[in-house]
Amino acid sequence: MSLKQLADETVAKLQKAFPNTDVSEEDRQKISRIIEQTLIKTVEQTAHAHKKATVICCGPEADMAHKISEEVKRANVALTANLSALR
């Protein structure tokens, strides 16, 4: 499931939680975008923290840490490309 789908699903759940609130389609899209940006930021921060932890814990095995770091970078590039395509 893409982050856009998760954001849209969250907006739908919010609407169900507050049924008496009249929210326009434009406002729904804005809320979805805010949620999506928050998810993107969270994923980026988590990836950075994992990368940092990998390098710290694998000091003696620097080659292994480098390989893991490169894989994380590739995953981040793919994620960023996927998210950019949603715009």
C-alpha positions as a Python dict, from the first residue, in 0.01 Angstrom:
ca = {
    (1, 'M'): (0, 0, 0),
    (2, 'S'): (141, 339, -96),
    (3, 'L'): (170, 628, 147),
    (4, 'K'): (-92, 814, -58),
    (5, 'Q'): (-337, 528, -6),
    (6, 'L'): (-259, 523, 366),
    (7, 'A'): (-319, 898, 385),
    (8, 'D'): (-651, 870, 200),
    (9, 'E'): (-756, 580, 422),
    (10, 'T'): (-672, 786, 731),
    (11, 'V'): (-885, 1075, 605),
    (12, 'A'): (-1176, 835, 551),
    (13, 'K'): (-1137, 703, 905),
    (14, 'L'): (-1130, 1057, 1040),
    (15, 'Q'): (-1453, 1133, 856),
    (16, 'K'): (-1615, 826, 1012),
    (17, 'A'): (-1488, 930, 1356),
    (18, 'F'): (-1641, 1277, 1314),
    (19, 'P'): (-1956, 1218, 1106),
    (20, 'N'): (-2114, 1554, 1185),
    (21, 'T'): (-1821, 1748, 1044),
    (22, 'D'): (-1875, 1886, 696),
    (23, 'V'): (-1545, 1867, 511),
    (24, 'S'): (-1517, 1971, 148),
    (25, 'E'): (-1334, 1763, -110),
    (26, 'E'): (-1065, 2031, -127),
    (27, 'D'): (-1014, 2014, 250),
    (28, 'R'): (-1003, 1632, 235),
    (29, 'Q'): (-725, 1655, -21),
    (30, 'K'): (-534, 1903, 194),
    (31, 'I'): (-567, 1680, 500),
    (32, 'S'): (-456, 1379, 297),
    (33, 'R'): (-152, 1572, 171),
    (34, 'I'): (-58, 1674, 527),
    (35, 'I'): (-82, 1313, 642),
    (36, 'E'): (118, 1195, 341),
    (37, 'Q'): (394, 1449, 409),
    (38, 'T'): (405, 1341, 773),
    (39, 'L'): (441, 977, 668),
    (40, 'I'): (719, 1069, 424),
    (41, 'K'): (905, 1259, 695),
    (42, 'T'): (865, 967, 935),
    (43, 'V'): (998, 717, 681),
    (44, 'E'): (1297, 940, 603),
    (45, 'Q'): (1379, 990, 972),
    (46, 'T'): (1348, 618, 1041),
    (47, 'A'): (1573, 530, 748),
    (48, 'H'): (1832, 781, 868),
    (49, 'A'): (1822, 641, 1223),
    (50, 'H'): (1859, 284, 1093),
    (51, 'K'): (2150, 383, 874),
    (52, 'K'): (2323, 557, 1164),
    (53, 'A'): (2267, 258, 1394),
    (54, 'T'): (2397, 19, 1129),
    (55, 'V'): (2721, 212, 1090),
    (56, 'I'): (2770, 240, 1467),
    (57, 'C'): (2701, -126, 1550),
    (58, 'C'): (2903, -267, 1264),
    (59, 'G'): (3228, -76, 1313),
    (60, 'P'): (3457, -379, 1278),
    (61, 'E'): (3253, -507, 988),
    (62, 'A'): (3268, -182, 793),
    (63, 'D'): (3221, -360, 461),
    (64, 'M'): (2894, -514, 584),
    (65, 'A'): (2778, -178, 718),
    (66, 'H'): (2865, -17, 384),
    (67, 'K'): (2663, -279, 194),
    (68, 'I'): (2364, -232, 425),
    (69, 'S'): (2396, 145, 395),
    (70, 'E'): (2399, 123, 15),
    (71, 'E'): (2089, -97, 20),
    (72, 'V'): (1912, 154, 245),
    (73, 'K'): (2009, 435, 8),
    (74, 'R'): (1869, 243, -290),
    (75, 'A'): (1545, 180, -100),
    (76, 'N'): (1520, 550, -13),
    (77, 'V'): (1575, 652, -375),
    (78, 'A'): (1301, 412, -486),
    (79, 'L'): (1068, 540, -213),
    (80, 'T'): (1135, 903, -304),
    (81, 'A'): (1071, 830, -672),
    (82, 'N'): (747, 652, -583),
    (83, 'L'): (632, 938, -364),
    (84, 'S'): (728, 1200, -621),
    (85, 'A'): (515, 1019, -877),
    (86, 'L'): (213, 1070, -651),
    (87, 'R'): (232, 1448, -682),
}
